Amino acid sequence: MTTHDDDSPWLTVREAAARAKVGRNWIYDAVRAGRLRAVRIGARDIRVHVTWLDAWLAAATLINPDAPGDDVPIPLAFSGRARR
């Protein structure tokens, strides 16, 4: 298994899942459903930009949406919906 290159903003599905603390299938499902933006490299490999992943996580806030933390900017490029 390779480790993430800290200089690269691109994450493998495994790295994205680890960062989000979810299973790889959650990442694949979110990409398939259009909730998480990703790029396909070749026939099989998928990469997720770290800002896309962070925006997806921030948009999925369902617990205590009024809690402190509103000062954290969310990228405007995100257009997905939170999973319920």
TIRO-2110 file (N, C-alpha, C; in Angstrom, 1 decimal):
// TIRO-2110
0.8, -1.2, 0.0, N, 1, A
0.0, 0.0, 0.0, CA, 1, A
0.9, 1.2, 0.0, C, 1, A
0.5, 2.2, -0.8, N, 2, A
1.3, 3.4, -0.9, CA, 2, A
0.7, 4.4, 0.1, C, 2, A
1.6, 5.4, 0.5, N, 3, A
1.1, 6.4, 1.4, CA, 3, A
0.9, 7.7, 0.6, C, 3, A
0.1, 8.6, 1.1, N, 4, A
-0.2, 9.8, 0.4, CA, 4, A
1.0, 10.8, 0.4, C, 4, A
1.2, 11.3, -0.8, N, 5, A
2.3, 12.3, -0.9, CA, 5, A
1.7, 13.7, -0.4, C, 5, A
2.3, 14.2, 0.7, N, 6, A
1.8, 15.4, 1.3, CA, 6, A
1.8, 16.6, 0.4, C, 6, A
2.6, 16.6, -0.7, N, 7, A
2.7, 17.7, -1.6, CA, 7, A
1.5, 17.6, -2.6, C, 7, A
0.9, 16.5, -2.8, N, 8, A
-0.2, 16.4, -3.8, CA, 8, A
-1.5, 16.6, -3.1, C, 8, A
-2.4, 17.4, -3.7, N, 9, A
-3.8, 17.5, -3.2, CA, 9, A
-4.7, 16.4, -3.7, C, 9, A
-4.2, 15.5, -4.5, N, 10, A
-5.1, 14.4, -5.0, CA, 10, A
-5.0, 13.2, -4.1, C, 10, A
-6.1, 12.6, -3.8, N, 11, A
-6.2, 11.4, -2.9, CA, 11, A
-6.8, 10.2, -3.7, C, 11, A
-6.3, 9.1, -3.4, N, 12, A
-6.9, 7.8, -3.8, CA, 12, A
-8.2, 7.6, -3.1, C, 12, A
-9.0, 6.7, -3.5, N, 13, A
-10.2, 6.4, -2.8, CA, 13, A
-9.9, 5.9, -1.4, C, 13, A
-8.9, 5.1, -1.2, N, 14, A
-8.4, 4.6, 0.1, CA, 14, A
-8.0, 5.8, 1.0, C, 14, A
-7.3, 6.7, 0.5, N, 15, A
-6.8, 7.9, 1.2, CA, 15, A
-8.0, 8.8, 1.6, C, 15, A
-8.9, 9.0, 0.6, N, 16, A
-10.1, 9.8, 0.9, CA, 16, A
-10.9, 9.2, 2.0, C, 16, A
-11.1, 7.9, 1.9, N, 17, A
-11.9, 7.2, 2.9, CA, 17, A
-11.3, 7.4, 4.3, C, 17, A
-10.0, 7.2, 4.4, N, 18, A
-9.2, 7.3, 5.6, CA, 18, A
-9.3, 8.8, 6.2, C, 18, A
-9.2, 9.8, 5.3, N, 19, A
-9.3, 11.2, 5.7, CA, 19, A
-10.7, 11.5, 6.3, C, 19, A
-11.7, 10.9, 5.6, N, 20, A
-13.1, 11.2, 6.0, CA, 20, A
-13.6, 10.2, 7.1, C, 20, A
-12.8, 9.2, 7.4, N, 21, A
-13.1, 8.2, 8.4, CA, 21, A
-14.4, 7.5, 8.1, C, 21, A
-14.5, 7.1, 6.8, N, 22, A
-15.6, 6.3, 6.3, CA, 22, A
-15.0, 5.1, 5.5, C, 22, A
-15.9, 4.2, 5.2, N, 23, A
-15.4, 3.1, 4.3, CA, 23, A
-15.3, 3.5, 2.9, C, 23, A
-14.5, 2.8, 2.1, N, 24, A
-14.3, 3.1, 0.7, CA, 24, A
-15.6, 3.1, -0.1, C, 24, A
-16.5, 2.2, 0.3, N, 25, A
-17.8, 2.1, -0.4, CA, 25, A
-18.5, 3.4, -0.3, C, 25, A
-18.4, 4.2, 0.8, N, 26, A
-19.1, 5.5, 1.0, CA, 26, A
-18.6, 6.4, -0.1, C, 26, A
-17.2, 6.4, -0.3, N, 27, A
-16.6, 7.3, -1.3, CA, 27, A
-17.1, 6.9, -2.7, C, 27, A
-17.0, 5.6, -3.0, N, 28, A
-17.5, 5.2, -4.3, CA, 28, A
-19.0, 5.5, -4.5, C, 28, A
-19.8, 5.3, -3.5, N, 29, A
-21.3, 5.6, -3.6, CA, 29, A
-21.5, 7.1, -3.8, C, 29, A
-20.8, 7.9, -3.1, N, 30, A
-20.9, 9.4, -3.2, CA, 30, A
-20.5, 9.9, -4.6, C, 30, A
-19.4, 9.3, -5.1, N, 31, A
-19.0, 9.7, -6.5, CA, 31, A
-20.0, 9.2, -7.5, C, 31, A
-20.5, 8.0, -7.4, N, 32, A
-21.4, 7.5, -8.4, CA, 32, A
-22.7, 8.3, -8.4, C, 32, A
-23.1, 8.7, -7.2, N, 33, A
-24.4, 9.5, -7.0, CA, 33, A
-24.2, 11.0, -7.4, C, 33, A
-23.0, 11.4, -7.6, N, 34, A
-22.8, 12.8, -8.0, CA, 34, A
-22.7, 13.7, -6.8, C, 34, A
-22.6, 13.2, -5.6, N, 35, A
-22.5, 14.0, -4.4, CA, 35, A
-21.0, 14.4, -4.1, C, 35, A
-20.1, 13.6, -4.6, N, 36, A
-18.7, 13.9, -4.4, CA, 36, A
-18.0, 13.9, -5.7, C, 36, A
-17.3, 15.1, -6.0, N, 37, A
-16.6, 15.3, -7.2, CA, 37, A
-15.4, 14.4, -7.2, C, 37, A
-15.0, 13.9, -8.4, N, 38, A
-13.8, 13.0, -8.5, CA, 38, A
-13.4, 13.0, -10.0, C, 38, A
-12.2, 12.6, -10.3, N, 39, A
-11.7, 12.4, -11.6, CA, 39, A
-11.3, 11.0, -11.8, C, 39, A
-11.5, 10.5, -13.0, N, 40, A
-11.1, 9.1, -13.3, CA, 40, A
-9.8, 9.2, -14.1, C, 40, A
-8.9, 8.4, -13.6, N, 41, A
-7.5, 8.3, -14.3, CA, 41, A
-7.5, 6.9, -14.9, C, 41, A
-7.5, 6.8, -16.2, N, 42, A
-7.5, 5.5, -16.9, CA, 42, A
-8.8, 4.9, -16.7, C, 42, A
-8.9, 3.6, -16.8, N, 43, A
-10.1, 2.8, -16.8, CA, 43, A
-10.6, 2.6, -15.4, C, 43, A
-9.7, 2.5, -14.4, N, 44, A
-10.2, 2.1, -13.1, CA, 44, A
-9.9, 3.0, -11.9, C, 44, A
-8.9, 3.8, -12.0, N, 45, A
-8.4, 4.7, -10.9, CA, 45, A
-9.2, 5.9, -10.7, C, 45, A
-9.6, 6.3, -9.5, N, 46, A
-10.3, 7.5, -9.2, CA, 46, A
-9.5, 8.3, -8.2, C, 46, A
-9.5, 9.7, -8.5, N, 47, A
-8.8, 10.6, -7.5, CA, 47, A
-9.8, 11.6, -7.1, C, 47, A
-9.7, 12.0, -5.8, N, 48, A
-10.5, 13.0, -5.2, CA, 48, A
-9.6, 14.2, -4.8, C, 48, A
-9.9, 15.4, -5.2, N, 49, A
-9.1, 16.5, -4.7, CA, 49, A
-9.5, 16.8, -3.2, C, 49, A
-8.5, 17.1, -2.4, N, 50, A
-8.7, 17.2, -1.0, CA, 50, A
-9.7, 18.3, -0.7, C, 50, A
-9.8, 19.4, -1.5, N, 51, A
-10.8, 20.4, -1.2, CA, 51, A
-12.2, 19.9, -1.5, C, 51, A
-12.3, 19.1, -2.5, N, 52, A
-13.6, 18.5, -2.9, CA, 52, A
-14.1, 17.6, -1.7, C, 52, A
-13.2, 16.8, -1.2, N, 53, A
-13.6, 15.9, -0.1, CA, 53, A
-14.0, 16.7, 1.2, C, 53, A
-13.2, 17.8, 1.5, N, 54, A
-13.5, 18.6, 2.6, CA, 54, A
-14.9, 19.3, 2.5, C, 54, A
-15.1, 19.8, 1.3, N, 55, A
-16.4, 20.4, 1.0, CA, 55, A
-17.6, 19.5, 1.1, C, 55, A
-17.4, 18.2, 0.6, N, 56, A
-18.4, 17.2, 0.8, CA, 56, A
-18.7, 16.9, 2.2, C, 56, A
-17.7, 16.8, 3.0, N, 57, A
-17.9, 16.6, 4.5, CA, 57, A
-18.6, 17.8, 5.1, C, 57, A
-18.2, 19.0, 4.8, N, 58, A
-18.8, 20.1, 5.4, CA, 58, A
-20.2, 20.3, 5.0, C, 58, A
-20.6, 19.9, 3.8, N, 59, A
-21.9, 20.0, 3.3, CA, 59, A
-22.8, 19.0, 3.9, C, 59, A
-22.2, 17.9, 4.4, N, 60, A
-23.0, 16.8, 5.0, CA, 60, A
-23.3, 17.0, 6.4, C, 60, A
-23.1, 18.2, 7.0, N, 61, A
-23.4, 18.5, 8.4, CA, 61, A
-24.8, 18.3, 8.7, C, 61, A
-25.2, 17.3, 9.5, N, 62, A
-26.6, 17.1, 9.8, CA, 62, A
-26.8, 17.3, 11.3, C, 62, A
-25.7, 17.1, 12.1, N, 63, A
-25.8, 17.1, 13.6, CA, 63, A
-25.4, 18.5, 14.0, C, 63, A
-26.2, 19.2, 14.8, N, 64, A
-25.9, 20.5, 15.3, CA, 64, A
-25.4, 21.5, 14.3, C, 64, A
-26.2, 21.8, 13.2, N, 65, A
-25.8, 22.7, 12.2, CA, 65, A
-25.5, 24.1, 12.7, C, 65, A
-26.1, 24.4, 13.9, N, 66, A
-25.9, 25.8, 14.4, CA, 66, A
-24.8, 25.9, 15.4, C, 66, A
-24.0, 24.8, 15.6, N, 67, A
-22.9, 24.8, 16.5, CA, 67, A
-21.8, 25.6, 16.0, C, 67, A
-20.9, 26.1, 16.9, N, 68, A
-19.7, 26.9, 16.4, CA, 68, A
-19.0, 26.2, 15.3, C, 68, A
-18.4, 27.0, 14.4, N, 69, A
-17.7, 26.4, 13.3, CA, 69, A
-18.1, 27.1, 12.0, C, 69, A
-19.0, 28.0, 12.1, N, 70, A
-19.5, 28.6, 10.9, CA, 70, A
-18.5, 29.5, 10.2, C, 70, A
-17.4, 29.8, 11.0, N, 71, A
-16.3, 30.6, 10.4, CA, 71, A
-15.4, 29.9, 9.5, C, 71, A
-15.6, 28.6, 9.3, N, 72, A
-14.8, 27.8, 8.4, CA, 72, A
-15.4, 27.9, 7.0, C, 72, A
-14.6, 28.4, 6.1, N, 73, A
-15.1, 28.6, 4.7, CA, 73, A
-15.4, 27.3, 4.0, C, 73, A
-16.5, 27.3, 3.2, N, 74, A
-16.8, 26.1, 2.4, CA, 74, A
-16.6, 26.5, 1.0, C, 74, A
-15.8, 25.8, 0.2, N, 75, A
-15.6, 26.1, -1.2, CA, 75, A
-16.9, 26.2, -2.0, C, 75, A
-17.1, 27.3, -2.8, N, 76, A
-18.3, 27.5, -3.5, CA, 76, A
-18.5, 26.5, -4.7, C, 76, A
-17.5, 25.8, -5.1, N, 77, A
-17.6, 24.9, -6.2, CA, 77, A
-18.4, 23.6, -5.9, C, 77, A
-18.6, 23.4, -4.6, N, 78, A
-19.4, 22.2, -4.3, CA, 78, A
-20.8, 22.3, -4.6, C, 78, A
-21.4, 21.3, -5.2, N, 79, A
-22.8, 21.4, -5.6, CA, 79, A
-23.6, 20.1, -5.2, C, 79, A
-23.0, 19.3, -4.3, N, 80, A
-23.6, 18.0, -4.0, CA, 80, A
-24.6, 18.2, -2.8, C, 80, A
-25.3, 17.1, -2.5, N, 81, A
-26.3, 17.2, -1.4, CA, 81, A
-25.8, 16.2, -0.3, C, 81, A
-26.2, 16.5, 0.9, N, 82, A
-25.8, 15.7, 2.0, CA, 82, A
-26.7, 14.4, 2.0, C, 82, A
-26.1, 13.3, 2.4, N, 83, A
-26.8, 12.0, 2.5, CA, 83, A
-27.5, 11.9, 3.8, C, 83, A
-28.7, 11.5, 3.8, N, 84, A
-29.5, 11.3, 5.0, CA, 84, A
-29.6, 9.9, 5.4, C, 84, A
END
